[in-house]
Amino acid sequence: MTSTAQASSPNVAIIGGGPAGLMAAEVLSQAGIQVDLYDGMPSVGRKFLLAGVGGMNITHSEAFPAFLSRYGERAPNVAPLLRAFGADELCTWIHGLGIETFVGSSGRVFPTDMKAAPLLRAWLKRLRDAGVAIHTRHRWLGWNTDGSLRIASPDGEKSLRPNATLLALGGGSWSRLGSDGAWMLPLEQRGIALAALQPSNCGFDVPAWSDLLIGKYAGAPLKNIAIGLNDDVPRLGECVITATGLEGSLIYALSARIREAINQHGQATVHLDLLPGRPVDKILQALGKPRGSRSMAKHLHGQLGIDGVKAALLRELTSADCFTDMARLAQAIKALPVTLVKTRPLDEAISSAGGVTFEALDERLMLRQLPGVFCAGEMLDWEAPTGGYLLTACFASGRAAGLGMVEFLRQ
C-alpha cells in the first residue's frame, strides 16, 4: 500500500534515531515544530546503548585544543559544532535529564551509574512529552521521482513530503544495529559528494601469526605497553592479540593513521615498547647479568618480568640469533616491529570514516544540492578515537542541524 502525505504531513522528518537525530528532534520540538522521527530498527538508540555496555563514556574532560585535535584533518569542520555544544554543554544537558556525571582517572566522563539506558529513557520521555512522534520499523529508501521521501513501513511503502528532512543514519559499521551505509546509494544518485566508507577504531591484520601464537595467545591482552607509528612518541596503554593481528584501545587510537599508511603503501609498521618504564640502557644492563644454567625465557622473566604473551611476541617477531645478541634484544624489547597489512572488515569496526563531505554542506549542515535536506552524525565525513569524542560530535552535529532546520523553516 502506498499513501501520499497531504496537508497534514509533519513539518519535519528525521531519519535515524541515534544521538544526532534525537538531539535535532529536541531542538526542533523546543522551537514549536512538529517532528516525526523514523528509524528502521524496532527501537531507537541501539548503537548508543551498545556504546554503554561496560560503561557509558559520554565525553572527555580535556582542554578544548586537545579535544579538537582528536578529529584530525576534519578538526576545522567540527570546531564550530563543538564550540557551540562541546563537552561542558553536553554534561550540562545530561544533568538537565536528572543524570549526574563524573570524571574518571583518564579524564573520560561517565554517567554516575555508568549506564546508557537510564539516560536514553529519560530523554525519550522528554521528547515524547514535547510531542515528538517516533516511528520504529520505518526504513528510508531514498526519494521518489517527485522528490518525496520513500519510507518502508510494516504497512507497506509510504511517501512523505515534509518541509525539511534530516538524515542522521549513522556510518557503515554495526549493520545489525541499523548503521549499514545503505544511505550512500540514494545520495550518490542525487549527485551528493561522498567519501568512501572505511573502518575506523578498528583492528588490523598481520601477514600471519604462527599456529603456536594463535593457539596459545589469541585473545590475550598486551598490558603496560606503548605503541608508536613512524617517529611519533609512543602512546601508553594496552591492546589485544587476535587470531589475525591486533586490536584494542591503543590500536584504535592510531587506526586512522595506520589505515591511511596501508592505503598509501600497502602496509604499516608499528613498534611495540614492551617495557615503556625502562630505558634501553637499563634493559641491556639487566640482560647482561649472568644467567648461569637458566634458560633465556627464565632470564627474561627474572630480570625484566617479560613472560607470557610478551615473550611469545619476542620469539614470533625476531630471529633466533637476536637472543644471542643482548644489544639487539634490548632494542627489540623497546621497539618490536609489527607489520600490519589491512583493516578488519567495516562491520567489525566501532565506527567508520567517510560519508557526506563537509564541502557538500553549508554552515547549517544542509546539502547545497538539496535545499531542505540536512545531514548530521556519523554519516558525515569525520572520525575520532573512542573516549567520548564520537558521541560528543554526534550530539553537537545533531544540535547544529536542528538549529539550521529551524532557521530554514522560518526563512
Secondary structure, DSSP 4 states (H G I P E B T S, - for coil): ---B--TTS-SEEEE--SHHHHHHHHHHHHTT--EEEEESSSSS-HHHHHHTTT----EE-S-HHHHHHTTGGGHHHHHHHHHHS-HHHHHHHHHHTT--EEE-TTSEEEETT--SHHHHHHHHHHHHHTT-EEEES-EEEEE-TTSPEEEEETTEEEEE--SEEEE----SS-GGGT---TTHHHHHHTT--EEEEEEES--EE-S---HHHHHHHTT-EEEEEEEEETTSPPEEEEEEE-SSEEESHHHHHTHHHHHHHHHHHS-EEEEEES-TTS-HHHHHHHHTS--TT--HHHHHHHHH---HHHHHHHHHHS-GGGGG-HHHHHHHHHSEEEEE-EEPPGGGSSEEEEEE-GGGB-TTSBBTTSTTEEE-GGGBS----TTTHHHHHHHHHHHHHHHHHHHHHH-
